[in-house]
């Protein structure tokens, strides 16, 4: 089975697709699991999402094991044989490995003999943009499955290989991105007083936003405002510009603190626009609610990790990246846990990252153990 799943992982890696465009990836998953006789296959959930269903009786709990279909707009630097064939797109978050793990459960579930319950292997689109999980939850094809529990994992470079990282409560941050557009009035560069140049307003906003940050991630009121892209004017040296754009990604632990930070940003932009006689627009997008782990589900993860002999790491602060698994945690008993990918392994989203194939067995053992704990061994 190991070689089968490694081959699947490498095939998925070679053919990555961006968020919302995962049609071929979804088809590869469907073709793979058909050999393992699921009770039902539901396609096109929330877009390109796929649910592979194994039913063992009319009673009992429904357990959802979720992974992600999408890749990133990052050029592959690796030159190994299974490198991406789609230029400028690659699996640099390990979703190819996550899919191989969850697809591998179908091989085991084909032979499983649970007396009751249902297992749903959910392949979710568009995680990287924060849109996929919300669309899944808005689709009756998923909600009619009536999940009782939802579990997921994410590989974590920088952590000991095969270690399991857990935390009840917030596991990942609340994250969203913003674009602030400032508009003044164009003028000749020799007569800037005849126009309204937004440059000083942009510069002051950068300083103000910096004052809103509390980068201490061990603090409950942690907040991080990262400037992503700043554009002012053009390389036309006779013109004093009229337009400026500031793009930021902002992070907090709680949704409440995120709302407070949003209000502070809105107020600051409004004050600066009035001061410099500018009009403005603020666009908010790519929202990831915090993944908030259920205590019972977290204890199950800890129990299974101990049963399987994996090193258990109880983290004290949430992870700072966004994960749209948070939409599931708002609606169901759920937990997402970390899977150590090696202390020296290239970081997520780095151009030379590749999912460690030895983690496939680890992920399988964890998910099998969780299903057995809920449905009965």
C-alpha positions in Angstrom: 0.0 0.0 0.0 2.8 2.4 0.8 4.2 2.4 -2.8 0.7 2.9 -4.1 0.2 6.0 -2.0 3.6 7.4 -2.7 2.9 7.0 -6.4 -0.4 8.8 -6.0 1.2 11.6 -4.0 3.8 12.1 -6.7 1.2 12.0 -9.5 -0.8 14.7 -7.6 2.4 16.7 -7.2 3.1 16.6 -10.9 -0.3 18.0 -11.8 -1.1 20.8 -9.3 -4.1 23.1 -9.7 -4.9 26.5 -8.2 -7.8 27.2 -5.8 -11.1 26.8 -7.4 -9.6 25.1 -10.5 -9.0 21.6 -9.0 -11.1 19.7 -11.6 -8.4 17.3 -12.7 -7.1 16.8 -9.2 -10.6 15.8 -8.0 -11.0 13.4 -11.0 -7.7 11.7 -10.1 -9.0 11.2 -6.5 -12.3 9.7 -7.7 -10.6 7.3 -10.1 -8.2 6.2 -7.4 -10.9 5.4 -4.8 -13.2 3.6 -7.2 -11.1 0.5 -6.8 -11.9 0.4 -3.1 -15.6 0.3 -3.5 -17.0 3.2 -1.4 -20.7 3.2 -0.6 -21.1 6.5 -2.5 -19.1 9.2 -4.2 -20.4 12.8 -4.2 -18.7 15.2 -6.6 -18.8 19.0 -7.1 -19.5 19.9 -3.5 -18.8 23.6 -2.9 -17.1 23.7 -6.3 -14.7 20.9 -7.0 -15.1 19.2 -3.6 -15.4 15.4 -3.4 -16.9 13.3 -0.6 -16.0 9.5 -0.5 -18.5 7.8 1.8 -18.3 4.4 3.6 -21.4 3.4 5.4 -21.4 0.6 8.1 -24.9 0.9 9.4 -27.9 3.2 9.9 -26.9 4.1 13.4 -23.7 5.5 14.9 -21.6 8.6 14.4 -20.5 10.2 11.1 -16.8 10.9 11.0 -15.4 13.3 8.4 -11.7 13.2 7.6 -10.9 16.4 5.6 -8.0 17.3 3.3 -7.3 19.9 0.7 -7.2 19.8 -3.1 -5.5 23.0 -4.1 -1.9 24.1 -4.8 -0.1 27.4 -4.8 1.0 30.0 -7.5 4.7 29.2 -6.8 7.2 28.2 -9.4 8.7 24.7 -8.6 12.5 25.0 -8.0 13.0 21.2 -7.3 14.3 19.2 -10.2 13.3 15.7 -9.0 11.5 13.4 -11.4 8.0 14.2 -10.0 8.4 18.0 -10.3 5.4 20.1 -11.2 4.4 20.0 -14.9 2.2 23.1 -14.5 4.6 26.1 -14.7 4.1 28.6 -11.9 1.9 26.2 -9.9 3.1 23.7 -7.3 2.2 21.9 -4.1 4.2 23.9 -1.6 1.9 23.3 1.4 1.8 19.6 1.2 -1.8 19.2 0.1 -0.6 16.4 -2.2 0.6 14.5 0.8 -2.6 15.2 2.8 -4.7 13.9 -0.1 -2.6 10.7 -0.4 -3.1 10.1 3.3 -6.9 10.5 3.2 -7.2 8.6 -0.1 -5.2 5.8 1.5 -7.9 5.4 4.1 -10.2 4.0 1.4 -7.9 1.0 1.0 -8.4 0.2 4.7 -12.1 1.2 4.9 -12.8 -1.3 2.0 -12.0 -4.1 4.5 -13.2 -2.5 7.7 -16.1 -4.2 9.6 -17.5 -1.6 11.9 -21.0 -2.4 13.1 -22.4 1.1 12.7 -21.5 4.6 11.6 -20.3 6.4 8.5 -16.9 7.7 7.4 -16.7 10.6 4.9 -13.4 11.3 3.2 -13.7 14.9 2.2 -11.4 16.5 -0.4 -12.0 20.2 -0.1 -11.2 22.8 -2.7 -9.8 26.4 -2.3 -8.2 26.2 1.1 -5.4 28.6 0.2 -7.9 31.4 -0.5 -10.1 30.8 2.6 -13.1 30.2 0.4 -13.4 26.4 0.1 -14.6 25.3 3.5 -17.3 28.0 3.6 -18.6 26.9 0.2 -18.6 23.3 1.4 -20.7 24.2 4.4 -23.1 26.2 2.2 -23.7 23.1 0.1 -26.6 20.8 1.1 -24.7 17.8 -0.5 -22.4 18.1 2.5 -24.6 19.2 5.3 -27.1 16.4 4.5 -24.4 14.0 5.5 -24.9 15.3 9.1 -21.4 15.1 10.4 -20.8 14.5 14.0 -17.0 14.9 14.0 -14.5 16.5 11.6 -10.7 15.9 11.8 -7.8 17.1 9.7 -4.0 17.4 9.9 -1.4 19.7 8.6 2.3 18.8 8.1 4.6 21.2 10.0 8.3 21.6 8.9 10.5 22.6 11.7 9.0 20.0 14.0 10.4 16.6 14.8 9.6 14.0 12.1 6.4 12.0 12.9 5.6 14.1 16.0 2.0 15.0 16.7 1.3 18.6 17.7 -2.0 19.3 19.6 -3.7 22.1 21.4 -7.3 22.5 22.6 -8.9 25.8 21.7 -7.3 28.0 19.1 -4.9 26.0 16.9 -4.5 28.4 14.1 -5.0 32.2 13.8 -7.8 34.3 12.5 -6.4 35.8 9.3 -7.5 38.1 6.6 -6.1 40.3 3.9 -6.9 43.9 3.0 -6.4 46.3 0.2 -6.6 50.1 0.9 -7.0 52.3 -2.1 -6.2 56.0 -1.7 -7.2 58.5 -4.4 -6.0 62.1 -4.7 -5.4 64.3 -7.7 -2.8 64.1 -10.4 -0.5 67.0 -11.1 2.8 68.0 -12.8 5.7 66.8 -10.8 7.1 70.4 -10.8 3.8 71.7 -9.3 2.7 69.0 -6.8 0.8 71.7 -4.9 -1.8 71.7 -7.7 -2.6 68.1 -7.0 -3.2 65.8 -4.1 -0.4 63.2 -3.7 -1.3 60.2 -1.5 2.3 59.4 -0.6 2.4 61.1 2.8 -0.9 59.5 3.8 0.4 56.1 2.8 3.6 56.6 4.8 1.7 57.7 7.9 -0.7 54.8 7.6 2.3 52.4 7.6 3.5 53.9 10.8 0.0 53.9 12.4 -0.6 50.2 11.4 2.8 49.3 12.9 1.6 50.8 16.3 -1.4 48.4 16.2 0.8 45.3 16.2 1.5 43.1 19.2 3.9 40.5 17.8 4.1 38.6 21.1 2.4 35.4 19.9 2.2 34.1 23.5 -0.1 37.0 24.4 -3.9 36.7 24.2 -4.0 40.0 22.4 -1.5 39.0 19.7 -1.9 41.0 16.5 0.3 41.0 13.4 0.0 43.4 10.5 2.3 42.4 7.6 2.7 44.8 4.7 2.5 42.6 1.5 2.5 45.1 -1.4 2.6 48.9 -1.7 2.0 50.7 -4.9 2.2 54.5 -5.4 2.1 56.1 -8.8 4.1 55.0 -11.9 7.6 55.4 -13.2 6.6 58.5 -15.0 8.8 61.2 -13.6 6.9 64.3 -14.7 3.7 63.3 -12.8 2.9 63.7 -9.1 0.6 60.6 -8.6 -3.0 60.4 -7.5 -3.3 56.8 -6.6 -1.8 54.6 -3.8 -2.6 51.0 -2.7 -1.5 49.3 0.5 -2.0 45.6 0.8 -1.7 43.9 4.2 -2.4 40.6 5.8 -3.6 40.8 9.4 -3.6 38.1 12.1 -5.1 37.7 15.6 -6.0 34.8 17.7 -9.7 35.6 18.4 -12.4 36.8 16.1 -13.3 39.5 18.6 -9.8 40.9 18.5 -9.9 40.8 14.7 -13.1 42.8 14.7 -11.5 45.4 17.0 -8.5 45.6 14.8 -10.7 46.1 11.7 -12.4 49.1 13.4 -9.0 50.6 14.3 -7.8 50.3 10.7 -11.1 51.8 9.3 -10.8 54.7 11.7 -7.1 55.3 10.9 -7.8 55.3 7.1 -10.7 57.7 7.5 -8.7 60.1 9.7 -5.8 60.1 7.2 -8.1 60.5 4.2 -9.6 63.6 5.7 -6.2 65.0 6.7 -4.9 64.8 3.2 -8.2 65.3 1.3 -8.3 61.9 -0.2 -11.0 59.5 -1.1 -10.5 55.8 -0.2 -11.8 52.3 -0.4 -11.0 49.3 1.8 -11.4 45.8 0.4 -11.4 42.8 2.9 -10.8 39.3 1.5 -9.2 35.9 2.1 -10.7 35.5 5.6 -9.7 32.5 7.6 -11.5 32.1 10.9 -9.4 30.6 13.7 -9.5 26.8 13.9 -10.8 26.2 17.4 -10.3 22.6 18.6 -13.0 20.8 20.6 -11.6 19.5 23.9 -13.0 16.0 23.5 -11.6 15.7 19.9 -8.2 17.0 21.0 -8.1 14.4 23.8 -8.9 11.7 21.2 -5.9 12.9 19.1 -3.7 12.8 22.2 -5.0 9.3 23.1 -4.3 7.9 19.6 -0.9 9.5 19.4 0.0 7.7 22.6 -1.4 4.4 21.4 0.7 4.6 18.3 3.8 5.6 20.1 4.3 9.0 18.4 6.0 11.9 20.2 3.2 14.2 21.5 3.9 17.9 21.6 1.4 20.1 23.4 1.9 23.6 22.0 1.0 26.6 24.2 0.3 29.2 21.5 -1.7 28.8 18.3 0.0 28.5 14.9 0.2 31.9 13.2 -0.9 30.8 9.7 -4.5 30.7 8.5 -6.4 27.5 7.9 -10.0 27.5 6.7 -10.7 24.4 8.8 -11.9 27.1 11.2 -15.2 27.1 9.3 -15.7 23.4 10.3 -14.8 24.1 13.9 -17.6 26.7 14.1 -20.2 24.1 13.1 -19.0 20.7 14.3 -17.0 19.0 17.0 -13.6 19.0 15.4 -9.9 19.1 15.7 -6.9 19.7 13.5 -3.5 18.5 14.6 0.1 19.0 13.4 2.3 16.3 11.9 6.0 17.1 12.3 7.7 17.1 8.9 11.3 17.3 10.1 13.3 19.9 12.0 15.5 20.8 9.0 12.8 20.4 6.3 12.1 23.4 4.0 9.3 25.6 5.2 5.8 25.6 3.9 5.3 27.8 0.8 9.1 27.8 0.1 9.9 27.1 -3.6 12.0 24.0 -2.7 9.5 22.4 -0.3 8.3 18.9 -1.0 6.0 16.7 1.2 8.0 14.0 3.1 6.5 10.6 1.9 7.4 8.9 5.1 4.6 10.9 6.8 1.9 9.1 4.8 2.0 6.1 7.1 2.0 8.3 10.2 -1.1 10.2 9.0 -2.9 7.0 8.1 -2.3 5.5 11.6 -3.6 8.7 13.3 -6.8 8.9 11.2 -7.4 5.1 11.5 -7.0 5.4 15.3 -9.5 8.3 15.5 -12.1 6.5 13.4 -11.7 3.3 15.5 -12.1 5.3 18.8 -15.4 6.8 17.6 -16.9 3.9 15.6 -15.5 1.1 17.8 -12.6 -1.2 17.0 
